[in-house]
Amino acid sequence: MKTKLLIAFLLITGTVSAQLYIGQGALFVAGDTQISLLNNDFINDGNFISGSGRVSFYGNSNASVTGSQSSQFFEMEMAKTNNAAVNLQISTGITQRILFTNGFLNLNGFNADLGTTGHLDGETESSRVIGPNGGEVLFNVNLNAPTGSNPGNLRLFITSGQDLGNVTIRRGHQSQTTTTGAGSSVLRYYEIASANNANLNATLRFSYFNGELNNLAESPLVFFEKQSNGNFSNIGFTSRDTVANFVEKAGINSFSRFTLDNTGNPLPVLFVLFNARCEGNSVIIHWKTAQEQNSSRFDIERSTDAIHWTVIGRLPAAGSSSTEKSYSMIDNNPLLNNYYRIAEYDLDGKVQYTGLLRSCCSAADNITVWPNPVHDDNLYINIVAAGKSGAEIKVFDSKGVLVKLQRDTVLQGSNQSRINTSSLPKGTYLISAEWNNGQNKKTIQVIKQ
């Protein structure tokens, strides 16, 4: 009864400053109504029909789009102050546009699908798409001899004399590994798949924001292209403009995944463990490295929204080591909602980051997997464990055949594991994680694209 009353209220007024919840079995037809949510979430467990209206997210704190059912919006507006964000917790469709007035859209490991008609509108340095935990913005279009075409306003400009046919563009915001032995790109990449993908003689103009430079020097940025073997190759550049924030490359004969990086940008440290656990009123952050080269220090960073970070501690690194090193730090003043990451700085000032961990002081065991779908070579699994135990992670293909087995050790709290998926073909897989002497077992479906 409460759900029906809430829906009736929304249809009449169109503007609320309370959580919008569509319950199971409920139908919410928005029509041409503008719905304004003030510091609250959009939760869809039922059926949302957007019509031609707009859902605007206002206020000065984070909100989320979530629920058991994915939602198809006609328009979404980011109107957050105080650098707040709207965090996706489920993949979401947009028919017309995502309007950026203020604040961020955090993909948070999920996709924002613009289909064939949607577009991004008004992105700026202070209001744009971000995705530190993965996720992509998708757009699909037919292109015949395009000249400076900017599909979906994704800020990728395509020129080619060929009929490309159907083209799918994916824009992501995670740094890419661009050189053998690890390297870090800008916090943006484009993956392009076209029906015609040979002899294109295409020109691509790759745009970026200053906030996506990932501590890279801007003037020497060049194109890196992902090859069939999974490695990135430096393909140079034709022109670039550090004021207009773009790098352009002509003579591209086939499409793949592209990003920008400096030449020769090796990362010196290989992380093999990252854990955060609660102990009393404190959180203990623990990490290990398998090797270090020219490493200077580790900054322990904390955030409440996974966007804005504060350094809460600093430890010297080993400098140069080929043996496993162990580090830890205690956060004696944890916040109510903590995210942690480790920033490693080398002697030249370059930086690389671990993945993110969200501290969890509950004894409830659980796992999360991201990104899903996975397009990169790495799939990350976060296991929240009540205590220390061995963990066994199995990957099964769609026929139920075991294709990968990995054994790890998990500690109390949140634990991050990485599975290399470069050898796995595209398809559907089941990830099965078992820990606590077999008493906890979780299975999640993952798609490799």
N, C-alpha and C positions, 0 to 999 in steps of 0.2 A: 504494500500500500504506500509506503514512503517513497519508493521509486516512482510509482505512477504520479504521485503528487508533485514530486520534484520535476518530472518531465513536463507536466502541465504548466508548472510555474515558469519553466524555462521557455516554453513555446509562447507564453503570454508576454513575458518581459524581455527576453532576449539578452539580458545582462544580469550577471550574478557575481557575488563576491563570496562564493562558497564552492566547495568541491563539486564538480560535475561527475556524477556516477550514473552510468546506464547499466541497470541490473540484468541478470540472466533472463532471457525471454522477453525483455523490454524492447520496444521499438521507439527510437527517437528520430523524428523527421524534422530537420532544422529549417527547411524551406529557404527563404532569403534572409533569415534572422542573423544578426550579428551577436555572437556570444562572447562576452568579455569575462575572463577568469582572473581574479585578483589574487595572486600568490597561492593558487590552488591547482590541483591536478585535473587532468582529463582521463577518466577511467571508463573503459568500454568493455563490459562483460556481456553486452547484448547486441543490438543492431543499430548502428548509427548511419543515417542517410543525410548527407550534408546539404543537399540541394545546391543553392548558389550563395550560401551565406559564408561568413568569416568567423573563425574562432581566434580571438585575440588573447594573448597571455600577457597580463600586466603585472605590476608590482615590483618589489625590490628584493625578492628572494626566489630561489629556484622552484620550478614546477616540473611535472613529468607528464608524458603521454604514455599510458599503460593500459592494462586490462588483458583479459583472456582472448579478446577478439581484436584483430587489427582494424584500424579506422582509415577511411578514405575521406580526407578533408577537401573541400572546394578551395578555401583559402586558409592559411595559417599566418598569424602575425606575431612576430617577436617584438614586444614592447616593454621589455624589462629594463629597469634602472639598476644602478649599483653593480654593474657587470654580472648580473644574474643570468641564468640560462634555463631553457626548456630542455629537459633531458628525455630522449626517447628511451622507453623500456620495452618497446615492441616495434617491429618494422611498420612503417606508416606510408600511406599513399596521399598524394596531393594532386588534384585535378587542374587547378588554375595557377596558383603561385604560393610561394613562401615569402611573405613581406617582412623585411628587416627594418624596423623602426628604431629599435634599441635592444641591446642584449644579444645573447648567443643561442643558437640551436646546437645542442650537443648530441651527436649521433649515438654516442655511448655504446657502440658495438652493433647498432641496428641501422637499417637502410631507410632512407627517405626517397620514395619512388615517385618521380615526376611524370611517369608514363610517357605519353606522346604530346601532351598539351600543357603540362606545368612548366614553371620556370622559377628561378630565384630572382628576387626583386629588392634592390637597395642594399646589397652587402657593402659594408665598410670595415675599416680596421676594428671598430668598436662594436660592430653588430654583423655577425656572419656565422657560417657553419664551422663547427670544430668537431674533432673526433679523436681525442687522445686514446680512447679504448677501441677504436675501429668503427666500422660502419661506412656506408657510402651513399652518395647522392646519385641516383640513376636517371637517365633520360634516353628515350628511344626516338629515332627520326630517320627518314629517308633523305639521302643527300645525293644529288646529281650535279656534278661539276661545281661544288660549292666555292664561293669566293669570300673569305673572311667570315664564314658562318660561325655563329656562337650558339650552338644548340642548348636550349634550356637556360640560357644566360649563365652557363657554368664557367664562363671566362676562359674557355679553350676555343681558339679561333682556328678554323680548318679551311684550307684552300687546296683544291685538287682539280685537275682537268678531267678526272675519271668519274663515271657513275659509280658511287660507292655502294649503292643499294641501301639496305637497312643497316643502320649504325646504332650501336648501343654504347653509351659513354658512362663510365663510372668514375666519380670523383671521390677520392678518399683523403684522409688527413692524418695518417700515421707516417712517420719517417720510414723510408725504405733502406734496406741493406744494399748498397750500390757497388761495393768492391769486395773481392775475395778476402776473407779475414775480417769482414764487417766494415761498414761505413754508414754514415747517417746523411739522409737527404733532407730537403725542406719538408715541412709538414703538409705536403700536398702531393698527390699523384693523380694521373688520369689513365684509365684503362679503356682502350677503344677496340671494339670488335665490329668489323664491317663485313657485309656479304661479299664484296669484292675487296680482296686484301693483297693484291699483287700489282706491281708496276704502277703505283699510285702517284709517284712524284709529288707528294703532298708537302705543304708547308703548315707547320703547327706553331701557333703563338700561345705559350704557356704563361698565364698570369698568376700572380701570387700577392699576398699581403705581407707587409713587414713582420707582422706577428707570426708568420709561418716560416720565417727564415731559419729557425732552429739553431741560432747562434752561428750560422754560416756567414762568411763574408759575401756580400751581395755581388760585387763587381766580377768575380770569376765564375759565376754560376754557368753551368752548361747542361745540356740534355743528357740524361742517362736512359737507355732503353733496355727493357727486360728481354732476354733472349730465350730461345726454346729450352735451353738447359737450366733455366731458372736464375741465371746470373745476369746482373746488369752490366751493360757496356757503355762507355763514354762515347757518344756520337757527336759531341761538339756543339756548336751553335752557329747561326748565321748572323743574327743581330740580337742586341739586348739593350734594355733601357732601365736603369736603376731608379729613375724618377717615376716613370709610368709603370714600373714593376712588371716587366715581362722579359722572357727569353724566347727567341724565335729560331726555328730550324727548318730549312728547306731541304728538298731532295729526299724525303722519307718515302720509301717504296712500299712499306707495309706497316700496319698498326700493331701495337702491343701495349704494354704498360710503360708510361713515361713519367719521369720525375726530374728534379733539378738538384744538382750537388756541385760542390767544388771538386776539382780533380785532386786525387791523392788525399783522401780524407779518412785515414785509417782510425778505427776505434781500438783502444788498447786493452780493454778489459772484457773478459768473458764471465758473466754472472751465471752461477749454477744453482743458487738457492736464494730465496727472498721470503721472509716469514715475519709476521707480526702477531704477537699473542698478548693477551691480557693477563696481568698478574697484580691482584689487588686493585689499587687505583691507578696503576701504571700500565703502559703498553711497551713491550720489549720488541724492538725491531732488530732482526738478525738477517745477515746475508753472507754468502760465500762467493769467492771468485776462483775459477780454475786456473787462470793465468792473468798476468798484468804486464803491460809494457808501457813505460813512460807515464805511469799513473801518478797523479799528484795528490788528490784528496777525494773524499766522498762527502757530499752535502746531503743530510737527511731532511727531506722536505715533507710538509704536512699541508693538507687542504681540507676544506669542508665541502667543496663542490667539484673537485677533480679538475678545476680550471685555474684557480688562483692559488699560488703556492707560497709558503713561508718556510725559510730554512730554520730548523729547530735544533740542528746539531751539525758538527763537522768533525771528521776523523781523517788523519793522514792515511794515504794509500801506501802500498808496498813499494811502488816505484817500478820495479822489474822483478817478476817472479814467474816460475813455471810450475809451482806447486800450489795446492789449494790453500787459500787464506780465508779466515773466518773473522767477521766483524759483527759488533752489536752495539746498540745504543738504547737507553731507556727514556721514554717520553713520560715524565712525571706529572705532566699537566695535560693529559689528552682532552680533546674536545668531545662534544656529544656525538658528532659524526665525523670520523677520521678517515682520510685517505692518506696513504704514504707512498713515496717513491724515493729512490736513491739516485742522485746525480753524481756521476763520476767525471772529474775534470783531469785531463792529462796535463803534461808540463807545458804544452803550447796553448792551453786555455780552451781546447775543444772539450765538448761535453757529450755524454751519452746518458740515457735514463733507463732504469729498470721499468718494468710494467708497473701498474698501480695495484696496491693492496688496500682493501677496506677493512679496518680493524673490526673484529667481531668478538664480543665478550660473551656471546651465548654459547652454550654447550651443544647446540643443535648442529648436527653434521649436515653438510650440504656441498654441492658443487655447482659451478657456473663455467660455461665454455664460451670463448669469443676469439676472433670474430666468427659469426655464423650468419650467412655463408662465409667460407674461408676462401680467399683468393691468393693469399700470400703463401709462403713456404712454412709458416709457423702458425700453429693453433695453440692457444693458451687455455689452461685449465686451472681454476682456482678451487681448491679443496679447503673447506672449513672443518677442522677436526677438533674433537674434544680433548685429544691427547696424542702423544707421540705413537706412531705405528708405521709399519710398512704400507705402501700403497702400490697397487697394480692397476695400470691403465691399459685397456685393450681397445683396439680399433677393429671393427668388423665391417666388411663391405655389405652391399645390398643382398648378397647371397648367403650372408651369415658366416663367411670365411674370415678367420682371424688374419689380418694383414699387418698388424703392428702390435708389439707388446713392449711396454715400458714399465720399469719398476723404480719407484722413488721412495723416499722417506718423508712423511709429513709430521709436523710438530703441532702442538696445541695452537689453535688460532688459524689464520689464513695462510695458505701455502700456494705458491704459483709454480706450475709445471709447464713445460713447453714441449710440444710434439712437432717434429719436422714432417710436413706433409708433401714435400717436394716430389717424392716418389709415388704418390697416390694419384691415380687418374681422376678426372672429374666424375662426380657421382654422389650418392647418398651413403653415409656411414653412421654406424652406431658407436659412440664412445662410452665404454663401460669402465667405471672407476670403482675399485673395491679397497677398503682400508679398515682399520680397527679389527684386525684378525678376521676379516670376512664378515663382520657384523654389520658393516655399512657398505651398501652397494647402490650406486646410482647410474642410470643410463640416459644419455642424451643423443638425439639425432642431429647430425651435422651434415651440411651440404658443401662439397668442394666444387668451386666454379672456376 
